[in-house]
Amino acid sequence: MGDYKPGSMDIREQEKTFAGFIRLVTWGAVLTVVILIILALSNA
């Protein structure tokens, strides 16, 4: 562990994974809201 330098690790893969996760959560939330709106309008 003596060779470790903070901030020197390549984190591109982690950043891509996190961006994909955020995109998935965003689309999931949008889809949920759309489904709820459709359900509300169909019961009106």
PDB file of N, H, CA, C and O in Angstrom:
ATOM      1  N   MET A   1       0.815  -1.202   0.000  1.00  0.00           N
ATOM      2  CA  MET A   1       0.000   0.000   0.000  1.00  0.00           C
ATOM      3  C   MET A   1       0.859   1.266   0.000  1.00  0.00           C
ATOM      4  O   MET A   1       0.310   2.366  -0.058  1.00  0.00           O
ATOM      5  N   GLY A   2       2.138   1.150   0.061  1.00  0.00           N
ATOM      6  H   GLY A   2       2.584   0.256   0.108  1.00  0.00           H
ATOM      7  CA  GLY A   2       2.989   2.321   0.094  1.00  0.00           C
ATOM      8  C   GLY A   2       3.026   3.081  -1.222  1.00  0.00           C
ATOM      9  O   GLY A   2       3.395   4.256  -1.239  1.00  0.00           O
ATOM     10  N   ASP A   3       2.644   2.427  -2.345  1.00  0.00           N
ATOM     11  H   ASP A   3       2.345   1.473  -2.331  1.00  0.00           H
ATOM     12  CA  ASP A   3       2.673   3.079  -3.646  1.00  0.00           C
ATOM     13  C   ASP A   3       1.376   3.803  -3.981  1.00  0.00           C
ATOM     14  O   ASP A   3       1.286   4.424  -5.040  1.00  0.00           O
ATOM     15  N   TYR A   4       0.385   3.743  -3.125  1.00  0.00           N
ATOM     16  H   TYR A   4       0.458   3.239  -2.265  1.00  0.00           H
ATOM     17  CA  TYR A   4      -0.919   4.341  -3.414  1.00  0.00           C
ATOM     18  C   TYR A   4      -0.840   5.855  -3.377  1.00  0.00           C
ATOM     19  O   TYR A   4      -0.295   6.438  -2.440  1.00  0.00           O
ATOM     20  N   LYS A   5      -1.401   6.499  -4.425  1.00  0.00           N
ATOM     21  H   LYS A   5      -1.844   6.025  -5.187  1.00  0.00           H
ATOM     22  CA  LYS A   5      -1.484   7.961  -4.487  1.00  0.00           C
ATOM     23  C   LYS A   5      -2.952   8.326  -4.643  1.00  0.00           C
ATOM     24  O   LYS A   5      -3.564   7.969  -5.650  1.00  0.00           O
ATOM     25  N   PRO A   6      -3.536   9.027  -3.677  1.00  0.00           N
ATOM     26  CA  PRO A   6      -4.947   9.403  -3.763  1.00  0.00           C
ATOM     27  C   PRO A   6      -5.232  10.178  -5.053  1.00  0.00           C
ATOM     28  O   PRO A   6      -4.483  11.079  -5.430  1.00  0.00           O
ATOM     29  N   GLY A   7      -6.319   9.811  -5.715  1.00  0.00           N
ATOM     30  H   GLY A   7      -6.928   9.079  -5.409  1.00  0.00           H
ATOM     31  CA  GLY A   7      -6.724  10.494  -6.934  1.00  0.00           C
ATOM     32  C   GLY A   7      -6.073   9.958  -8.193  1.00  0.00           C
ATOM     33  O   GLY A   7      -6.280  10.520  -9.269  1.00  0.00           O
ATOM     34  N   SER A   8      -5.296   8.893  -8.101  1.00  0.00           N
ATOM     35  H   SER A   8      -5.127   8.436  -7.227  1.00  0.00           H
ATOM     36  CA  SER A   8      -4.593   8.390  -9.274  1.00  0.00           C
ATOM     37  C   SER A   8      -5.317   7.220  -9.950  1.00  0.00           C
ATOM     38  O   SER A   8      -4.882   6.761 -11.006  1.00  0.00           O
ATOM     39  N   MET A   9      -6.405   6.734  -9.365  1.00  0.00           N
ATOM     40  H   MET A   9      -6.759   7.106  -8.507  1.00  0.00           H
ATOM     41  CA  MET A   9      -7.104   5.586  -9.928  1.00  0.00           C
ATOM     42  C   MET A   9      -7.969   6.006 -11.120  1.00  0.00           C
ATOM     43  O   MET A   9      -8.591   7.067 -11.094  1.00  0.00           O
ATOM     44  N   ASP A  10      -8.008   5.180 -12.153  1.00  0.00           N
ATOM     45  H   ASP A  10      -7.503   4.317 -12.175  1.00  0.00           H
ATOM     46  CA  ASP A  10      -8.849   5.440 -13.316  1.00  0.00           C
ATOM     47  C   ASP A  10     -10.295   5.072 -12.965  1.00  0.00           C
ATOM     48  O   ASP A  10     -10.589   3.910 -12.683  1.00  0.00           O
ATOM     49  N   ILE A  11     -11.186   6.053 -12.982  1.00  0.00           N
ATOM     50  H   ILE A  11     -10.946   6.997 -13.210  1.00  0.00           H
ATOM     51  CA  ILE A  11     -12.575   5.817 -12.577  1.00  0.00           C
ATOM     52  C   ILE A  11     -13.558   6.004 -13.727  1.00  0.00           C
ATOM     53  O   ILE A  11     -14.748   6.207 -13.488  1.00  0.00           O
ATOM     54  N   ARG A  12     -13.085   5.938 -14.963  1.00  0.00           N
ATOM     55  H   ARG A  12     -12.118   5.773 -15.156  1.00  0.00           H
ATOM     56  CA  ARG A  12     -13.984   6.136 -16.104  1.00  0.00           C
ATOM     57  C   ARG A  12     -15.105   5.110 -16.138  1.00  0.00           C
ATOM     58  O   ARG A  12     -16.247   5.463 -16.432  1.00  0.00           O
ATOM     59  N   GLU A  13     -14.810   3.860 -15.848  1.00  0.00           N
ATOM     60  H   GLU A  13     -13.882   3.574 -15.610  1.00  0.00           H
ATOM     61  CA  GLU A  13     -15.851   2.825 -15.863  1.00  0.00           C
ATOM     62  C   GLU A  13     -16.898   3.081 -14.779  1.00  0.00           C
ATOM     63  O   GLU A  13     -18.094   2.908 -15.017  1.00  0.00           O
ATOM     64  N   GLN A  14     -16.454   3.490 -13.597  1.00  0.00           N
ATOM     65  H   GLN A  14     -15.483   3.631 -13.404  1.00  0.00           H
ATOM     66  CA  GLN A  14     -17.406   3.792 -12.518  1.00  0.00           C
ATOM     67  C   GLN A  14     -18.282   4.983 -12.900  1.00  0.00           C
ATOM     68  O   GLN A  14     -19.477   4.993 -12.606  1.00  0.00           O
ATOM     69  N   GLU A  15     -17.696   5.982 -13.551  1.00  0.00           N
ATOM     70  H   GLU A  15     -16.725   5.974 -13.791  1.00  0.00           H
ATOM     71  CA  GLU A  15     -18.469   7.152 -13.972  1.00  0.00           C
ATOM     72  C   GLU A  15     -19.505   6.769 -15.022  1.00  0.00           C
ATOM     73  O   GLU A  15     -20.632   7.261 -14.979  1.00  0.00           O
ATOM     74  N   LYS A  16     -19.146   5.901 -15.961  1.00  0.00           N
ATOM     75  H   LYS A  16     -18.230   5.501 -15.996  1.00  0.00           H
ATOM     76  CA  LYS A  16     -20.096   5.453 -16.976  1.00  0.00           C
ATOM     77  C   LYS A  16     -21.219   4.634 -16.345  1.00  0.00           C
ATOM     78  O   LYS A  16     -22.380   4.776 -16.728  1.00  0.00           O
ATOM     79  N   THR A  17     -20.882   3.782 -15.385  1.00  0.00           N
ATOM     80  H   THR A  17     -19.938   3.666 -15.074  1.00  0.00           H
ATOM     81  CA  THR A  17     -21.888   2.984 -14.699  1.00  0.00           C
ATOM     82  C   THR A  17     -22.845   3.873 -13.922  1.00  0.00           C
ATOM     83  O   THR A  17     -24.057   3.660 -13.955  1.00  0.00           O
ATOM     84  N   PHE A  18     -22.308   4.870 -13.221  1.00  0.00           N
ATOM     85  H   PHE A  18     -21.323   5.043 -13.194  1.00  0.00           H
ATOM     86  CA  PHE A  18     -23.150   5.783 -12.451  1.00  0.00           C
ATOM     87  C   PHE A  18     -24.053   6.593 -13.372  1.00  0.00           C
ATOM     88  O   PHE A  18     -25.226   6.795 -13.057  1.00  0.00           O
ATOM     89  N   ALA A  19     -23.529   7.059 -14.503  1.00  0.00           N
ATOM     90  H   ALA A  19     -22.576   6.895 -14.759  1.00  0.00           H
ATOM     91  CA  ALA A  19     -24.342   7.820 -15.463  1.00  0.00           C
ATOM     92  C   ALA A  19     -25.478   6.944 -15.999  1.00  0.00           C
ATOM     93  O   ALA A  19     -26.603   7.417 -16.157  1.00  0.00           O
ATOM     94  N   GLY A  20     -25.188   5.681 -16.275  1.00  0.00           N
ATOM     95  H   GLY A  20     -24.274   5.297 -16.147  1.00  0.00           H
ATOM     96  CA  GLY A  20     -26.236   4.763 -16.725  1.00  0.00           C
ATOM     97  C   GLY A  20     -27.288   4.531 -15.663  1.00  0.00           C
ATOM     98  O   GLY A  20     -28.478   4.459 -15.968  1.00  0.00           O
ATOM     99  N   PHE A  21     -26.859   4.413 -14.419  1.00  0.00           N
ATOM    100  H   PHE A  21     -25.892   4.471 -14.170  1.00  0.00           H
ATOM    101  CA  PHE A  21     -27.798   4.231 -13.311  1.00  0.00           C
ATOM    102  C   PHE A  21     -28.714   5.443 -13.166  1.00  0.00           C
ATOM    103  O   PHE A  21     -29.923   5.296 -12.993  1.00  0.00           O
ATOM    104  N   ILE A  22     -28.137   6.637 -13.237  1.00  0.00           N
ATOM    105  H   ILE A  22     -27.155   6.757 -13.378  1.00  0.00           H
ATOM    106  CA  ILE A  22     -28.936   7.865 -13.132  1.00  0.00           C
ATOM    107  C   ILE A  22     -29.932   7.956 -14.287  1.00  0.00           C
ATOM    108  O   ILE A  22     -31.082   8.348 -14.090  1.00  0.00           O
ATOM    109  N   ARG A  23     -29.489   7.594 -15.491  1.00  0.00           N
ATOM    110  H   ARG A  23     -28.554   7.276 -15.652  1.00  0.00           H
ATOM    111  CA  ARG A  23     -30.379   7.607 -16.655  1.00  0.00           C
ATOM    112  C   ARG A  23     -31.527   6.629 -16.455  1.00  0.00           C
ATOM    113  O   ARG A  23     -32.676   6.952 -16.757  1.00  0.00           O
ATOM    114  N   LEU A  24     -31.227   5.439 -15.950  1.00  0.00           N
ATOM    115  H   LEU A  24     -30.294   5.177 -15.705  1.00  0.00           H
ATOM    116  CA  LEU A  24     -32.258   4.431 -15.701  1.00  0.00           C
ATOM    117  C   LEU A  24     -33.266   4.910 -14.658  1.00  0.00           C
ATOM    118  O   LEU A  24     -34.472   4.746 -14.841  1.00  0.00           O
ATOM    119  N   VAL A  25     -32.786   5.494 -13.584  1.00  0.00           N
ATOM    120  H   VAL A  25     -31.806   5.627 -13.436  1.00  0.00           H
ATOM    121  CA  VAL A  25     -33.675   5.990 -12.530  1.00  0.00           C
ATOM    122  C   VAL A  25     -34.549   7.126 -13.059  1.00  0.00           C
ATOM    123  O   VAL A  25     -35.734   7.201 -12.737  1.00  0.00           O
ATOM    124  N   THR A  26     -33.966   8.003 -13.866  1.00  0.00           N
ATOM    125  H   THR A  26     -33.003   7.942 -14.127  1.00  0.00           H
ATOM    126  CA  THR A  26     -34.723   9.121 -14.426  1.00  0.00           C
ATOM    127  C   THR A  26     -35.840   8.615 -15.336  1.00  0.00           C
ATOM    128  O   THR A  26     -36.986   9.049 -15.214  1.00  0.00           O
ATOM    129  N   TRP A  27     -35.510   7.701 -16.245  1.00  0.00           N
ATOM    130  H   TRP A  27     -34.579   7.349 -16.344  1.00  0.00           H
ATOM    131  CA  TRP A  27     -36.531   7.155 -17.139  1.00  0.00           C
ATOM    132  C   TRP A  27     -37.583   6.373 -16.362  1.00  0.00           C
ATOM    133  O   TRP A  27     -38.763   6.413 -16.708  1.00  0.00           O
ATOM    134  N   GLY A  28     -37.173   5.676 -15.333  1.00  0.00           N
ATOM    135  H   GLY A  28     -36.214   5.644 -15.052  1.00  0.00           H
ATOM    136  CA  GLY A  28     -38.130   4.948 -14.507  1.00  0.00           C
ATOM    137  C   GLY A  28     -39.110   5.883 -13.813  1.00  0.00           C
ATOM    138  O   GLY A  28     -40.305   5.596 -13.732  1.00  0.00           O
ATOM    139  N   ALA A  29     -38.596   7.008 -13.313  1.00  0.00           N
ATOM    140  H   ALA A  29     -37.626   7.241 -13.379  1.00  0.00           H
ATOM    141  CA  ALA A  29     -39.464   7.985 -12.645  1.00  0.00           C
ATOM    142  C   ALA A  29     -40.429   8.620 -13.646  1.00  0.00           C
ATOM    143  O   ALA A  29     -41.611   8.791 -13.349  1.00  0.00           O
ATOM    144  N   VAL A  30     -39.924   8.965 -14.825  1.00  0.00           N
ATOM    145  H   VAL A  30     -38.964   8.826 -15.065  1.00  0.00           H
ATOM    146  CA  VAL A  30     -40.783   9.557 -15.856  1.00  0.00           C
ATOM    147  C   VAL A  30     -41.868   8.570 -16.268  1.00  0.00           C
ATOM    148  O   VAL A  30     -43.035   8.942 -16.390  1.00  0.00           O
ATOM    149  N   LEU A  31     -41.492   7.328 -16.480  1.00  0.00           N
ATOM    150  H   LEU A  31     -40.544   7.026 -16.382  1.00  0.00           H
ATOM    151  CA  LEU A  31     -42.458   6.307 -16.868  1.00  0.00           C
ATOM    152  C   LEU A  31     -43.513   6.113 -15.778  1.00  0.00           C
ATOM    153  O   LEU A  31     -44.695   5.955 -16.086  1.00  0.00           O
ATOM    154  N   THR A  32     -43.103   6.123 -14.525  1.00  0.00           N
ATOM    155  H   THR A  32     -42.144   6.251 -14.275  1.00  0.00           H
ATOM    156  CA  THR A  32     -44.047   5.974 -13.416  1.00  0.00           C
ATOM    157  C   THR A  32     -45.049   7.121 -13.389  1.00  0.00           C
ATOM    158  O   THR A  32     -46.245   6.896 -13.201  1.00  0.00           O
ATOM    159  N   VAL A  33     -44.567   8.355 -13.577  1.00  0.00           N
ATOM    160  H   VAL A  33     -43.596   8.538 -13.730  1.00  0.00           H
ATOM    161  CA  VAL A  33     -45.461   9.515 -13.578  1.00  0.00           C
ATOM    162  C   VAL A  33     -46.442   9.428 -14.745  1.00  0.00           C
ATOM    163  O   VAL A  33     -47.628   9.712 -14.577  1.00  0.00           O
ATOM    164  N   VAL A  34     -45.964   9.043 -15.911  1.00  0.00           N
ATOM    165  H   VAL A  34     -45.001   8.813 -16.048  1.00  0.00           H
ATOM    166  CA  VAL A  34     -46.847   8.918 -17.076  1.00  0.00           C
ATOM    167  C   VAL A  34     -47.914   7.858 -16.832  1.00  0.00           C
ATOM    168  O   VAL A  34     -49.086   8.072 -17.144  1.00  0.00           O
ATOM    169  N   ILE A  35     -47.519   6.728 -16.281  1.00  0.00           N
ATOM    170  H   ILE A  35     -46.568   6.554 -16.027  1.00  0.00           H
ATOM    171  CA  ILE A  35     -48.500   5.679 -15.981  1.00  0.00           C
ATOM    172  C   ILE A  35     -49.535   6.169 -14.979  1.00  0.00           C
ATOM    173  O   ILE A  35     -50.726   5.903 -15.139  1.00  0.00           O
ATOM    174  N   LEU A  36     -49.094   6.882 -13.947  1.00  0.00           N
ATOM    175  H   LEU A  36     -48.126   7.098 -13.817  1.00  0.00           H
ATOM    176  CA  LEU A  36     -50.036   7.409 -12.959  1.00  0.00           C
ATOM    177  C   LEU A  36     -50.996   8.420 -13.575  1.00  0.00           C
ATOM    178  O   LEU A  36     -52.178   8.438 -13.229  1.00  0.00           O
ATOM    179  N   ILE A  37     -50.508   9.255 -14.478  1.00  0.00           N
ATOM    180  H   ILE A  37     -49.549   9.240 -14.759  1.00  0.00           H
ATOM    181  CA  ILE A  37     -51.379  10.229 -15.148  1.00  0.00           C
ATOM    182  C   ILE A  37     -52.406   9.505 -16.017  1.00  0.00           C
ATOM    183  O   ILE A  37     -53.584   9.862 -16.016  1.00  0.00           O
ATOM    184  N   ILE A  38     -51.961   8.492 -16.755  1.00  0.00           N
ATOM    185  H   ILE A  38     -51.004   8.203 -16.755  1.00  0.00           H
ATOM    186  CA  ILE A  38     -52.889   7.725 -17.594  1.00  0.00           C
ATOM    187  C   ILE A  38     -53.953   7.042 -16.743  1.00  0.00           C
ATOM    188  O   ILE A  38     -55.132   7.046 -17.095  1.00  0.00           O
ATOM    189  N   LEU A  39     -53.539   6.459 -15.632  1.00  0.00           N
ATOM    190  H   LEU A  39     -52.581   6.456 -15.345  1.00  0.00           H
ATOM    191  CA  LEU A  39     -54.500   5.807 -14.735  1.00  0.00           C
ATOM    192  C   LEU A  39     -55.498   6.821 -14.151  1.00  0.00           C
ATOM    193  O   LEU A  39     -56.689   6.530 -14.043  1.00  0.00           O
ATOM    194  N   ALA A  40     -55.013   7.995 -13.781  1.00  0.00           N
ATOM    195  H   ALA A  40     -54.045   8.231 -13.868  1.00  0.00           H
ATOM    196  CA  ALA A  40     -55.895   9.018 -13.222  1.00  0.00           C
ATOM    197  C   ALA A  40     -56.901   9.499 -14.267  1.00  0.00           C
ATOM    198  O   ALA A  40     -58.074   9.702 -13.954  1.00  0.00           O
ATOM    199  N   LEU A  41     -56.448   9.679 -15.498  1.00  0.00           N
ATOM    200  H   LEU A  41     -55.495   9.515 -15.752  1.00  0.00           H
ATOM    201  CA  LEU A  41     -57.352  10.157 -16.545  1.00  0.00           C
ATOM    202  C   LEU A  41     -58.363   9.084 -16.974  1.00  0.00           C
ATOM    203  O   LEU A  41     -59.488   9.407 -17.354  1.00  0.00           O
ATOM    204  N   SER A  42     -57.969   7.839 -16.913  1.00  0.00           N
ATOM    205  H   SER A  42     -57.055   7.576 -16.604  1.00  0.00           H
ATOM    206  CA  SER A  42     -58.889   6.773 -17.328  1.00  0.00           C
ATOM    207  C   SER A  42     -59.968   6.528 -16.276  1.00  0.00           C
ATOM    208  O   SER A  42     -61.012   5.959 -16.594  1.00  0.00           O
ATOM    209  N   ASN A  43     -59.742   6.938 -15.047  1.00  0.00           N
ATOM    210  H   ASN A  43     -58.894   7.400 -14.789  1.00  0.00           H
ATOM    211  CA  ASN A  43     -60.750   6.779 -13.996  1.00  0.00           C
ATOM    212  C   ASN A  43     -61.633   8.003 -13.859  1.00  0.00           C
ATOM    213  O   ASN A  43     -62.583   7.990 -13.077  1.00  0.00           O
ATOM    214  N   ALA A  44     -61.342   9.057 -14.601  1.00  0.00           N
ATOM    215  H   ALA A  44     -60.570   9.067 -15.237  1.00  0.00           H
ATOM    216  CA  ALA A  44     -62.111  10.304 -14.468  1.00  0.00           C
ATOM    217  C   ALA A  44     -63.475  10.217 -15.111  1.00  0.00           C
ATOM    218  O   ALA A  44     -64.235  11.185 -15.079  1.00  0.00           O
TER     219      ALA A  44
END
